Amino acid sequence: MKKTPFISHSRDEETMEAKARWFQSLTVEERLQMLCDLTDLALSLTPSLAEQKHAEPIPGRVQVLTRT
C-alpha cells in the first residue's frame, strides 16, 4: 500500500535532523538571505545589539569571528 504524503502543522514532528535537511537544501543565496532576515529581525526587536562590542563564544554552539 502506497503511503499518501501529507503536511503536518505540528511542531512535535519538526526534528533537528529535518530542520538541518531543509536548511541544507537551500542555495547559498537563500541561506545568506535567511541570515540577513534573522539579523534584521533581531535588530528590530533589540536595536542595542548593534552596539554591543564584547561578544563571548558559547562553548559548542557559536563561534565569534573578529576582523584582524
Z-matrix of the N, CA and C atoms (Angstrom, degrees):
N
C 1 1.452
C 2 1.525 1 109.07
N 3 1.313 2 116.75 1 130.71
C 4 1.452 3 122.32 2 -178.23
C 5 1.525 4 110.01 3 -80.87
N 6 1.351 5 114.75 4 133.83
C 7 1.459 6 120.26 5 -179.53
C 8 1.533 7 109.48 6 -79.29
N 9 1.308 8 116.95 7 130.73
C 10 1.456 9 122.30 8 -179.86
C 11 1.525 10 109.18 9 -82.55
N 12 1.354 11 118.19 10 126.33
C 13 1.464 12 119.68 11 177.84
C 14 1.526 13 110.67 12 -66.61
N 15 1.315 14 115.61 13 150.19
C 16 1.459 15 119.71 14 179.55
C 17 1.519 16 109.32 15 -147.13
N 18 1.298 17 115.49 16 163.19
C 19 1.458 18 121.97 17 176.52
C 20 1.515 19 107.59 18 -110.25
N 21 1.326 20 114.79 19 128.35
C 22 1.458 21 120.24 20 178.58
C 23 1.526 22 108.74 21 -107.61
N 24 1.309 23 116.17 22 144.11
C 25 1.460 24 121.07 23 176.92
C 26 1.526 25 110.29 24 -112.24
N 27 1.322 26 115.80 25 18.42
C 28 1.462 27 120.86 26 -178.79
C 29 1.529 28 109.98 27 -92.81
N 30 1.322 29 116.83 28 127.33
C 31 1.465 30 120.55 29 177.34
C 32 1.531 31 110.78 30 -69.55
N 33 1.324 32 117.75 31 -19.11
C 34 1.466 33 121.01 32 178.07
C 35 1.522 34 111.74 33 -63.63
N 36 1.321 35 117.75 34 -23.55
C 37 1.454 36 121.79 35 -178.11
C 38 1.525 37 112.75 36 -94.60
N 39 1.335 38 117.77 37 2.81
C 40 1.455 39 122.34 38 179.25
C 41 1.525 40 109.37 39 -93.23
N 42 1.304 41 117.38 40 93.43
C 43 1.457 42 120.67 41 179.19
C 44 1.525 43 109.93 42 -83.29
N 45 1.324 44 116.62 43 161.18
C 46 1.461 45 120.52 44 176.38
C 47 1.523 46 110.16 45 -62.03
N 48 1.324 47 117.08 46 -35.73
C 49 1.459 48 120.82 47 179.20
C 50 1.526 49 111.21 48 -64.60
N 51 1.324 50 116.58 49 -41.20
C 52 1.460 51 120.78 50 178.87
C 53 1.530 52 110.56 51 -65.72
N 54 1.321 53 116.59 52 -39.62
C 55 1.460 54 120.29 53 178.23
C 56 1.531 55 110.31 54 -65.69
N 57 1.338 56 116.27 55 -40.72
C 58 1.471 57 120.17 56 178.77
C 59 1.521 58 110.59 57 -64.24
N 60 1.329 59 117.46 58 -41.93
C 61 1.473 60 120.56 59 177.99
C 62 1.527 61 110.61 60 -61.99
N 63 1.334 62 116.49 61 -41.33
C 64 1.457 63 119.76 62 179.12
C 65 1.524 64 110.21 63 -63.16
N 66 1.330 65 117.27 64 -46.92
C 67 1.464 66 120.56 65 -178.59
C 68 1.529 67 111.00 66 -63.30
N 69 1.330 68 117.25 67 -39.50
C 70 1.460 69 121.18 68 179.20
C 71 1.522 70 111.63 69 -67.61
N 72 1.312 71 117.64 70 -21.39
C 73 1.461 72 120.61 71 -179.94
C 74 1.534 73 111.77 72 -78.67
N 75 1.343 74 117.12 73 -12.69
C 76 1.463 75 120.79 74 179.92
C 77 1.524 76 110.55 75 -77.43
N 78 1.315 77 115.95 76 152.22
C 79 1.459 78 120.66 77 174.16
C 80 1.528 79 108.30 78 -74.89
N 81 1.327 80 116.74 79 166.47
C 82 1.460 81 120.61 80 178.12
C 83 1.529 82 109.92 81 -58.98
N 84 1.322 83 116.72 82 -41.74
C 85 1.463 84 120.33 83 179.32
C 86 1.521 85 111.49 84 -61.82
N 87 1.331 86 116.90 85 -41.38
C 88 1.473 87 120.75 86 179.03
C 89 1.526 88 110.82 87 -67.08
N 90 1.332 89 116.99 88 -37.83
C 91 1.472 90 120.09 89 177.92
C 92 1.526 91 110.41 90 -65.00
N 93 1.336 92 116.98 91 -43.02
C 94 1.464 93 120.17 92 178.75
C 95 1.524 94 111.26 93 -65.41
N 96 1.329 95 117.00 94 -38.46
C 97 1.458 96 120.13 95 177.22
C 98 1.529 97 110.23 96 -63.91
N 99 1.334 98 117.03 97 -39.81
C 100 1.470 99 121.19 98 177.28
C 101 1.529 100 109.97 99 -61.76
N 102 1.338 101 117.39 100 -42.72
C 103 1.457 102 121.25 101 177.95
C 104 1.532 103 110.76 102 -61.78
N 105 1.327 104 116.67 103 -45.17
C 106 1.472 105 120.67 104 178.62
C 107 1.525 106 111.37 105 -62.68
N 108 1.325 107 116.61 106 -42.40
C 109 1.472 108 120.32 107 179.61
C 110 1.523 109 111.04 108 -63.66
N 111 1.331 110 117.43 109 -42.94
C 112 1.466 111 120.69 110 179.68
C 113 1.525 112 111.13 111 -67.41
N 114 1.335 113 116.84 112 -37.89
C 115 1.461 114 120.79 113 176.83
C 116 1.522 115 110.29 114 -64.19
N 117 1.327 116 117.35 115 -45.20
C 118 1.462 117 121.02 116 177.65
C 119 1.528 118 111.11 117 -60.43
N 120 1.321 119 116.89 118 -41.22
C 121 1.465 120 120.74 119 178.40
C 122 1.525 121 110.77 120 -62.72
N 123 1.340 122 116.11 121 -47.82
C 124 1.467 123 120.03 122 -179.39
C 125 1.526 124 110.86 123 -60.99
N 126 1.335 125 116.99 124 -42.21
C 127 1.464 126 120.28 125 -179.42
C 128 1.528 127 112.15 126 -70.53
N 129 1.322 128 117.18 127 -31.62
C 130 1.466 129 118.59 128 177.98
C 131 1.531 130 110.98 129 -71.38
N 132 1.315 131 117.04 130 -31.04
C 133 1.467 132 120.46 131 179.04
C 134 1.522 133 112.16 132 -82.01
N 135 1.354 134 116.51 133 -33.47
C 136 1.462 135 121.78 134 -178.16
C 137 1.525 136 109.11 135 -138.49
N 138 1.317 137 117.86 136 81.19
C 139 1.464 138 120.79 137 -176.46
C 140 1.530 139 113.77 138 -58.34
N 141 1.322 140 118.19 139 -26.38
C 142 1.470 141 120.80 140 -178.43
C 143 1.531 142 112.76 141 -69.01
N 144 1.326 143 117.80 142 -9.85
C 145 1.474 144 120.02 143 178.00
C 146 1.520 145 111.62 144 -58.51
N 147 1.320 146 116.98 145 -35.47
C 148 1.464 147 121.09 146 -178.19
C 149 1.523 148 111.81 147 -68.57
N 150 1.321 149 117.70 148 -20.31
C 151 1.458 150 121.59 149 -177.55
C 152 1.519 151 113.22 150 -91.27
N 153 1.312 152 118.34 151 -12.58
C 154 1.464 153 121.17 152 -177.96
C 155 1.518 154 109.61 153 -74.37
N 156 1.337 155 116.75 154 133.03
C 157 1.459 156 121.37 155 -172.98
C 158 1.528 157 114.14 156 -105.68
N 159 1.297 158 118.64 157 -34.29
C 160 1.455 159 120.59 158 -168.95
C 161 1.532 160 111.61 159 -108.86
N 162 1.309 161 115.17 160 74.49
C 163 1.459 162 120.23 161 178.25
C 164 1.527 163 108.98 162 -71.94
N 165 1.298 164 116.23 163 139.98
C 166 1.462 165 122.31 164 178.11
C 167 1.517 166 109.02 165 -112.94
N 168 1.341 167 117.47 166 135.77
C 169 1.461 168 119.53 167 179.02
C 170 1.527 169 111.35 168 -70.17
N 171 1.312 170 115.82 169 146.82
C 172 1.459 171 122.18 170 174.43
C 173 1.522 172 105.63 171 -99.56
N 174 1.318 173 118.66 172 116.11
C 175 1.472 174 120.44 173 -174.84
C 176 1.527 175 112.43 174 -53.04
N 177 1.342 176 114.98 175 126.91
C 178 1.449 177 120.99 176 176.10
C 179 1.516 178 115.68 177 80.69
N 180 1.323 179 118.88 178 -0.31
C 181 1.458 180 119.84 179 -175.40
C 182 1.527 181 113.86 180 -123.47
N 183 1.333 182 116.78 181 -49.66
C 184 1.455 183 119.95 182 -173.09
C 185 1.525 184 108.74 183 -134.44
N 186 1.320 185 116.58 184 138.74
C 187 1.448 186 120.45 185 174.96
C 188 1.522 187 108.21 186 -109.11
N 189 1.330 188 116.46 187 127.06
C 190 1.448 189 121.96 188 -179.31
C 191 1.523 190 108.29 189 -93.51
N 192 1.344 191 116.56 190 123.45
C 193 1.455 192 121.72 191 -179.79
C 194 1.516 193 109.42 192 -105.59
N 195 1.326 194 116.23 193 144.51
C 196 1.448 195 120.62 194 176.46
C 197 1.527 196 108.93 195 -129.94
N 198 1.330 197 115.65 196 154.43
C 199 1.459 198 120.60 197 176.30
C 200 1.516 199 108.86 198 -79.38
N 201 1.319 200 116.69 199 142.23
C 202 1.462 201 119.81 200 176.91
C 203 1.504 202 110.75 201 -116.83
